[in-house]
Amino acid sequence: MKNFEEILSNLFDSWFDGKHQLLEFEQLFTESKEIEDLKEELLPDFFDNLNQFYWNYFFMTIARLLDSHKQGQNTNLTLYTLSEILKENDKTEWKIVFDKTEKLKNKYNDIIKYRRKNLAHFDFEYSLGQKIFKTSTHIDEVNYFFDKMIELINLTNTIMGLKEKSSVIMRSAKYKGGRELIGILREYKKYSAQQCV
C-alpha cells in the first residue's frame, strides 16, 4: 500500500467522526433527570427515534471497522487494514496489531452479529422473534471501542515513523447540535409556561 499515510488519515477521520457522534449522543442522552423530563414532555417519539438512529450508527460503524480487510474481490478500509499496511512494509509488529484487532473483534462479536442479522438484513428468525439477541451494549462499550481504535491507529503511525494523532476532541461546528437542541427545548418550555399565565 503505497498511499498508507492517506489510508491512516482516512481511518483517523472515521475515528474522529465516531467520537463526535458519541459526544453528541452523550449531550442528548444524559442521565440528567431534568433533560430526560424535558425530552419526554416535549418530543418523546422524536428522541426515541433519534436514540435508535444513534445506536444503529454505532453498531454499523463498529461492525464495519471490524470487517476483514479483504472479502472476496473487495477490499475494505477497516482496522485490519492497519496490520496489512505493516505487513506490506515488512514491519514485524504487524502481528501485534493484528492480534489486538482480533481481540477487539471477539469482544464485539455480538454487535457484528446484530449488524448482519438485523441492520444489514432482516434475518427471518430474528425478525419474527423466533431468535433473540441475548446481549445488550452500554455506551461505555462504544467509548471503549473508539479508545482502542485510536490506540491501534497511533501504534501503526509510530511503527511507520509517523506522528501520533491527538485523541483530544474539541467540538467541531460540523457536529454541534445536541447541546443547542436541549437549549432550544428549555427556552420553548419557558415560553410555553409564560403563555399559560
The 8 nearest C-alpha neighbors of each residue, nearest first, counted from 0:
[[1, 2, 3, 84, 87, 88, 83, 6],
 [0, 2, 3, 4, 84, 88, 5, 87],
 [1, 3, 5, 4, 0, 6, 7, 84],
 [2, 4, 6, 5, 0, 1, 7, 84],
 [5, 3, 7, 6, 2, 8, 1, 161],
 [4, 6, 8, 3, 7, 2, 9, 10],
 [5, 7, 3, 9, 8, 4, 10, 2],
 [8, 6, 4, 10, 9, 5, 3, 11],
 [7, 9, 5, 11, 6, 10, 4, 12],
 [10, 8, 12, 6, 11, 7, 5, 13],
 [11, 9, 13, 7, 12, 8, 6, 14],
 [10, 12, 14, 8, 9, 13, 15, 7],
 [13, 11, 15, 9, 10, 14, 16, 8],
 [14, 12, 10, 16, 11, 15, 17, 9],
 [13, 15, 11, 17, 12, 16, 18, 10],
 [16, 14, 12, 18, 13, 17, 11, 19],
 [17, 15, 13, 19, 14, 18, 12, 20],
 [16, 18, 14, 20, 19, 15, 13, 21],
 [19, 17, 21, 15, 20, 16, 14, 22],
 [18, 20, 22, 21, 16, 17, 23, 15],
 [21, 19, 17, 23, 18, 22, 24, 16],
 [20, 22, 18, 24, 19, 23, 17, 25],
 [23, 21, 19, 25, 24, 20, 18, 26],
 [22, 24, 26, 20, 177, 25, 21, 19],
 [23, 25, 21, 27, 26, 22, 28, 20],
 [24, 26, 22, 28, 23, 27, 29, 21],
 [27, 25, 23, 24, 177, 178, 28, 29],
 [26, 28, 24, 177, 25, 29, 23, 178],
 [29, 27, 25, 24, 26, 30, 35, 50],
 [28, 30, 31, 25, 27, 26, 34, 35],
 [29, 31, 32, 28, 35, 34, 33, 25],
 [32, 30, 29, 34, 33, 35, 28, 36],
 [31, 33, 35, 34, 36, 30, 29, 37],
 [32, 34, 36, 31, 35, 37, 38, 30],
 [35, 33, 37, 31, 36, 32, 38, 29],
 [34, 36, 32, 38, 37, 33, 39, 31],
 [37, 35, 39, 33, 34, 38, 40, 32],
 [36, 38, 34, 40, 35, 39, 41, 33],
 [39, 37, 35, 42, 41, 40, 36, 43],
 [40, 38, 43, 36, 37, 41, 42, 35],
 [39, 41, 37, 38, 36, 42, 43, 35],
 [40, 42, 38, 39, 37, 43, 184, 188],
 [43, 41, 38, 45, 44, 39, 40, 46],
 [42, 44, 39, 46, 45, 38, 47, 41],
 [45, 43, 47, 46, 42, 48, 39, 49],
 [44, 46, 48, 42, 47, 43, 49, 50],
 [45, 47, 49, 48, 43, 44, 50, 42],
 [48, 46, 44, 50, 49, 45, 43, 51],
 [49, 47, 51, 45, 46, 50, 44, 52],
 [48, 50, 46, 52, 51, 47, 45, 53],
 [51, 49, 47, 53, 48, 52, 46, 54],
 [50, 52, 48, 54, 49, 53, 55, 47],
 [53, 51, 49, 55, 50, 54, 56, 48],
 [52, 54, 56, 50, 51, 55, 49, 57],
 [55, 53, 57, 51, 56, 52, 58, 50],
 [56, 54, 58, 52, 53, 57, 59, 51],
 [55, 57, 53, 59, 54, 58, 60, 52],
 [58, 56, 54, 60, 55, 59, 61, 53],
 [59, 57, 55, 61, 60, 56, 110, 62],
 [60, 58, 62, 56, 57, 61, 63, 55],
 [59, 61, 57, 63, 58, 62, 56, 64],
 [60, 62, 64, 58, 63, 59, 57, 65],
 [61, 63, 111, 65, 59, 64, 60, 58],
 [64, 62, 66, 60, 65, 61, 59, 77],
 [63, 65, 77, 61, 62, 66, 78, 60],
 [66, 64, 62, 63, 77, 104, 78, 61],
 [67, 65, 63, 64, 77, 62, 68, 75],
 [66, 68, 69, 79, 70, 65, 75, 77],
 [67, 69, 75, 79, 80, 74, 77, 76],
 [70, 68, 74, 67, 73, 75, 71, 72],
 [71, 69, 73, 72, 67, 74, 68, 75],
 [70, 72, 73, 69, 74, 67, 68, 75],
 [71, 73, 70, 74, 69, 75, 68, 67],
 [74, 72, 70, 71, 69, 75, 68, 67],
 [73, 75, 69, 68, 70, 72, 76, 71],
 [76, 74, 68, 77, 69, 73, 67, 66],
 [75, 77, 80, 68, 74, 78, 64, 10],
 [78, 76, 64, 79, 80, 75, 68, 65],
 [77, 79, 80, 64, 81, 65, 100, 76],
 [78, 80, 77, 81, 68, 82, 67, 97],
 [79, 81, 83, 78, 77, 68, 82, 76],
 [82, 80, 84, 79, 83, 78, 155, 85],
 [81, 83, 93, 85, 97, 84, 96, 80],
 [84, 82, 80, 86, 81, 85, 87, 79],
 [85, 83, 81, 87, 82, 86, 80, 0],
 [84, 86, 90, 93, 82, 88, 83, 87],
 [85, 87, 83, 89, 88, 93, 84, 90],
 [88, 86, 84, 89, 85, 83, 0, 90],
 [87, 89, 85, 86, 90, 84, 0, 159],
 [90, 88, 86, 87, 91, 85, 93, 84],
 [89, 91, 85, 92, 88, 86, 93, 87],
 [90, 92, 93, 89, 94, 86, 85, 95],
 [91, 93, 95, 94, 90, 96, 85, 158],
 [94, 92, 82, 85, 96, 91, 86, 95],
 [93, 95, 97, 92, 96, 98, 91, 82],
 [96, 94, 98, 92, 97, 93, 99, 82],
 [97, 95, 99, 93, 94, 98, 82, 100],
 [96, 98, 94, 100, 82, 95, 99, 93],
 [99, 97, 101, 95, 100, 96, 94, 102],
 [100, 98, 102, 96, 101, 97, 95, 103],
 [99, 101, 103, 97, 102, 98, 104, 96],
 [102, 100, 104, 98, 103, 99, 97, 105],
 [101, 103, 99, 105, 100, 104, 98, 106],
 [104, 102, 106, 100, 101, 105, 107, 99],
 [103, 105, 101, 107, 102, 106, 108, 65],
 [104, 106, 108, 102, 103, 107, 101, 109],
 [105, 107, 103, 104, 108, 102, 109, 101],
 [108, 106, 104, 110, 109, 105, 103, 111],
 [107, 109, 111, 105, 110, 106, 104, 112],
 [110, 108, 112, 111, 107, 113, 134, 106],
 [111, 109, 113, 112, 107, 108, 58, 114],
 [112, 110, 62, 108, 114, 109, 113, 115],
 [111, 113, 109, 115, 110, 114, 116, 108],
 [114, 112, 110, 116, 117, 111, 115, 109],
 [115, 113, 118, 111, 112, 117, 116, 119],
 [114, 116, 112, 119, 113, 117, 118, 120],
 [117, 115, 122, 113, 120, 114, 112, 121],
 [116, 118, 121, 113, 120, 114, 115, 119],
 [119, 117, 114, 120, 115, 116, 113, 121],
 [118, 120, 115, 114, 117, 116, 121, 59],
 [121, 119, 117, 118, 116, 122, 115, 114],
 [120, 122, 117, 126, 123, 116, 118, 119],
 [121, 123, 116, 125, 120, 124, 126, 117],
 [122, 124, 126, 125, 121, 127, 129, 128],
 [125, 123, 129, 127, 130, 126, 122, 128],
 [124, 126, 130, 128, 127, 122, 123, 129],
 [127, 125, 123, 128, 124, 122, 121, 117],
 [128, 126, 124, 125, 129, 123, 130, 122],
 [127, 129, 125, 130, 126, 131, 124, 123],
 [130, 128, 124, 127, 125, 131, 126, 123],
 [131, 129, 125, 128, 124, 132, 127, 126],
 [132, 130, 125, 133, 128, 129, 124, 126],
 [131, 133, 134, 130, 113, 135, 125, 109],
 [134, 132, 131, 135, 109, 130, 113, 136],
 [135, 133, 132, 136, 109, 110, 131, 113],
 [134, 136, 137, 133, 132, 109, 110, 138],
 [135, 137, 140, 138, 134, 141, 139, 110],
 [136, 138, 139, 140, 135, 141, 142, 54],
 [137, 139, 141, 140, 142, 136, 21, 143],
 [140, 138, 142, 137, 141, 143, 136, 144],
 [141, 139, 143, 138, 142, 137, 144, 136],
 [142, 140, 138, 144, 143, 139, 145, 57],
 [143, 141, 139, 145, 140, 144, 146, 138],
 [142, 144, 140, 146, 141, 145, 139, 147],
 [145, 143, 141, 147, 142, 146, 148, 140],
 [144, 146, 148, 142, 147, 143, 149, 14],
 [147, 145, 143, 144, 148, 149, 142, 150],
 [148, 146, 150, 144, 145, 149, 143, 151],
 [147, 149, 145, 151, 150, 146, 144, 152],
 [150, 148, 152, 151, 146, 147, 153, 145],
 [149, 151, 147, 153, 148, 152, 154, 146],
 [152, 150, 154, 148, 149, 153, 155, 147],
 [153, 151, 149, 155, 150, 154, 156, 148],
 [154, 152, 156, 163, 150, 155, 151, 149],
 [153, 155, 151, 157, 156, 152, 150, 158],
 [154, 156, 158, 152, 153, 157, 159, 151],
 [155, 157, 161, 153, 159, 154, 158, 163],
 [158, 156, 160, 154, 159, 155, 161, 153],
 [157, 159, 155, 160, 156, 154, 161, 92],
 [158, 160, 156, 157, 161, 155, 85, 90],
 [161, 159, 157, 158, 156, 162, 155, 163],
 [162, 160, 156, 157, 159, 163, 158, 155],
 [163, 161, 156, 164, 157, 160, 153, 159],
 [164, 162, 153, 156, 157, 161, 165, 154],
 [165, 163, 153, 166, 162, 11, 149, 152],
 [166, 164, 167, 163, 168, 149, 153, 162],
 [165, 167, 168, 164, 149, 146, 15, 150],
 [168, 166, 165, 169, 164, 15, 18, 170],
 [169, 167, 166, 170, 19, 18, 15, 165],
 [168, 170, 171, 167, 19, 172, 166, 22],
 [171, 169, 168, 172, 175, 174, 19, 22],
 [170, 172, 173, 174, 169, 175, 19, 168],
 [173, 171, 175, 174, 170, 176, 169, 19],
 [174, 172, 171, 175, 170, 176, 19, 16],
 [173, 175, 172, 171, 19, 176, 170, 20],
 [176, 174, 172, 173, 177, 171, 170, 23],
 [175, 177, 179, 178, 180, 174, 23, 181],
 [178, 176, 180, 23, 27, 179, 26, 175],
 [177, 179, 181, 180, 26, 176, 182, 27],
 [178, 180, 182, 176, 177, 181, 183, 175],
 [181, 179, 183, 177, 182, 178, 176, 184],
 [180, 182, 184, 178, 183, 179, 185, 177],
 [183, 181, 179, 185, 180, 184, 178, 186],
 [184, 182, 180, 186, 185, 181, 187, 179],
 [183, 185, 187, 181, 186, 182, 188, 180],
 [186, 184, 182, 188, 183, 187, 181, 189],
 [187, 185, 189, 183, 184, 188, 190, 182],
 [188, 186, 184, 190, 189, 185, 191, 183],
 [187, 189, 191, 185, 190, 186, 184, 192],
 [190, 188, 186, 192, 187, 191, 193, 185],
 [189, 191, 187, 193, 188, 192, 186, 194],
 [192, 190, 194, 188, 193, 189, 187, 195],
 [191, 193, 189, 195, 194, 190, 188, 196],
 [194, 192, 190, 196, 191, 195, 189, 188],
 [195, 193, 191, 192, 196, 190, 189, 188],
 [194, 196, 192, 193, 191, 190, 189, 188],
 [195, 193, 194, 192, 191, 190, 189, 188]]
